Amino acid sequence: MPFDPHLPTRSQLRADQRAIGWWLLVVAAMIWAMVALGGATRLTGSGLSIMEWAPLSGTLPPLSQAEWQRLYDLYRTIPQYELVNQGFGLEGFKQIFWLEWAHRLWGRLIGLAFVLPLAWFWLRGRIPQGLKPRLVLLLLLGGAQGAVGWFMVTSGFEADRTAVSPYRLVTHLGLALLLYGLVLWTALNLFRPERNAPEHPAGLRRLVHGTAGLLVLAMLAGGFVAGIHAGLAYNTFPLMEGRWVPEGYAELSPFLLNWTANIAAVQFNHRLLATLAGAAALAAAFWGIRVLPVGFARGSLLALGLVVALQYALGVATLLLVVPAWLGTLHQTVAVGVLTAALAALHALRRPRHAAPVSRTRA
Ligand code: HEM
């Protein structure tokens, strides 16, 4: 290949990859914190307190008594005020205002933490070949997440509603998890570009894929439990009102409606999927410990087994204690830990590529 002074050296490329990888890890950590904040916002009933979508001017909280009163008067027009918070006064309103405001502010900060370094790396020509489309996609998905959040909030203002639509809640949660997963996966690609997984049985890789799929389904089902407040009923474990499969599982018609709108079925599905995912994760962890050498793959599988066991216990405790806000928030937060461990394990066990792509560098 002829000498080209504009191409980065191999060590420059490596340094750029690591710098971008660290930046993405920081963004991923901020998204994780955002999921925690979102859980707290939902569980304290704060999510409908700001009835405006003002990307720039909404950055500042109300600075005068008149502005507080204006926002409070707006809130007093929606059914949630009438049916849940009537007469709680301006002081009560302030209490539910701050978490929603912090959730939105944190979203703006994540946007800045993504856009500013992106522009800096881009203008200095430090983004490796092929990575730009992925980073633009992440930017678009982040913007879409803000819009979906607002779309979700507006559903809570409709007549006779005191909470948001569970479908929009699950879309918002699902997109947050997708965005987090893509950012983390991209960072992992940059830190560990080689596909040099240790020798392991193909069955183990398949098991980890199946586990990850079950975990994602369990998480989406959990979103519906949260969305229709199904955690406030059947607060016993493992039986539901003395039965393994609750009475009325198939009460609604058409049948599929039960999976999103019937408290008994929604909660049962979440338990079942979590149990299957938990058993699969533990099996993968034991298998990994037995056959893999000490290293990233083994460590990830061990972490997966441990964090899924913790998440399962937190879920049972959340249910038995009838969803206290702090415990529900912790359960939502540790779900992202489960996803992290599953993605790390999947990444570590990627199938080796026969011919590695040649990145253009000079020696
Ligand atoms: C692999 C294990 C599990 C995973 C990955 C998981 C994940 C999730 C997720 C993502 C949510 C929605 C977000 C939230 O509000 O917390 C959720 C909600 C919930 N989960 Fe789980 N979960 C697991 C196990 C369990 C178990 C075993 C139970 C109880 C038997 C349980 C009970 C609940 C309850 C009651 C909620 C609703 C909490 C609320 O209203 O805020 N979870 N879960």
Boltz pocket constraint, residues with backbone or C-beta under 6 A from the ligand:
constraints:
  - pocket:
      binder: B
      contacts: [[A, 39], [A, 43], [A, 215], [A, 218], [A, 219], [A, 220], [A, 221], [A, 222], [A, 223], [A, 224], [A, 225], [A, 226], [A, 227], [A, 229], [A, 230], [A, 231], [A, 237], [A, 270], [A, 271], [A, 273], [A, 274], [A, 275], [A, 277], [A, 278], [A, 308], [A, 311], [A, 312], [A, 313], [A, 314], [A, 315], [A, 316], [A, 317], [A, 318], [A, 319], [A, 323], [A, 328], [A, 329], [A, 331], [A, 332], [A, 333], [A, 335], [A, 338]]
      max_distance: 6.0
